[in-house]
Amino acid sequence: MPFYELTVQVAQKQVEPIDSMLTEAGAVGVTYVDAKDAPIYEPKPGEMPLWNDIKLIALFEDEAIMQLASQVLHQSNPELQQLKTQLKDQVWERVWLEHFKPIRFGGNSWVIPSGYETVDQDAVNLILDPGLAFGTGTHETTALCLKWLDQHDVKGKHLVDFGCGSGILAVMALLQGAEQVICVDIDVQAIQATRQNAEKNGVTAGIQVINPENVHTIINQDGILANILAEPLMAFCDDFYHMLKPEGFIVLSGILETQKNMICAKYASRFIDIECEIEQDWVRVEAIRG
């Protein structure tokens, strides 16, 4: 299915009202691009600085809806020049994969995109097709968990991949020798991607899927891998405790460095031996059930 773009150059003060107008008119996404190549340096957490002159690009699934949005925009802002384009029909979720290359994590673990040859035949090689789900290893949050798996012995363990995304952590754990991994995710596409990647790597037998509403049935596990966000990690502290056997471990990611103390304080009520690893402002927290 082709997509259609409507592009206008606006001043900073016009961004929010025109963004809202185009979204209400049917745009499925709006992107901001610097119109004059002015640098923006790393913002503080929570900030979203903008350039003074901005190209605002609205994406539409239907040409007729784009034309109607264009008319609405012209009525309110007749001075703005509009550029309308039809994008080439292609599988968009695949386009970015052209930039996804084999990556090593730790000393002996590789993630290899589908279609690439393995780099080290003697390493643990995970063949990955993320589909529409989060988790390729390119982001620091996932990379921190993959490095943990490379550095720790999970042979024979029963684990939980909470928020499994593409299944990258579950599959890597099984390739590293884990006996079974319970996968949980609220996204149906994530579960589909997890099953496909498990099959691609020959570890389907080790995958068990449990629906989010049934997580209370998970008990007596050796460890939990949870690469989600700080807010749900705060909410699931007690649930994670009850999922684990005595001295079971947790590996938490998706945590900003500014959220580290909050997470550690929360988990200190249930867990001991808390350790943190920081990479590019992201934090991995690991601990043992007390």
CORMO-V925047 format. One record per pair of residues at least 24 apart in sequence whose C-alpha atoms are under 6 Angstrom apart, sorted by the first residue. I is the first residue (numbers start at 1). J is the second residue. If there is no record, write none. Layout:
BEGIN
<<I,J> <I,J>>
END
This chain:
BEGIN
<<1,89> <2,87> <2,89> <3,60> <3,61> <3,87> <4,59> <4,60> <4,85> <4,86> <4,87> <5,58> <5,59> <5,84> <5,85> <6,57> <6,58> <6,83> <6,84> <7,56> <7,57> <7,82> <7,83> <8,55> <8,56> <8,82> <9,54> <9,55> <10,54> <11,52> <11,53> <12,52> <25,69> <27,58> <27,59> <27,60> <28,59> <28,60> <29,58> <29,59> <30,57> <30,58> <31,56> <31,57> <32,56> <105,147> <106,147> <106,150> <130,166> <133,165> <133,166> <133,190> <134,165> <134,166> <135,165> <135,166> <141,253> <141,254> <154,178> <157,222> <158,221> <158,222> <159,221> <159,222> <159,223> <159,224> <160,224> <161,225> <162,226> <165,190> <166,190> <166,193> <166,194> <167,194> <171,198> <180,206> <181,207> <182,208> <182,209> <183,209> <184,210> <218,243> <219,243> <219,244> <220,244> <220,245> <221,245> <222,248> <223,248> <223,249> <223,250> <224,250> <225,251> <226,252> <227,252> <227,253> <227,254> <228,254> <229,254> <230,255> <247,288> <247,289> <248,288> <248,289> <249,287> <249,288> <250,286> <250,287> <251,285> <251,286> <252,284> <252,285> <253,284> <255,282> <255,283> <256,281> <256,282> <256,283> <257,281> <257,282> <257,283>>
END
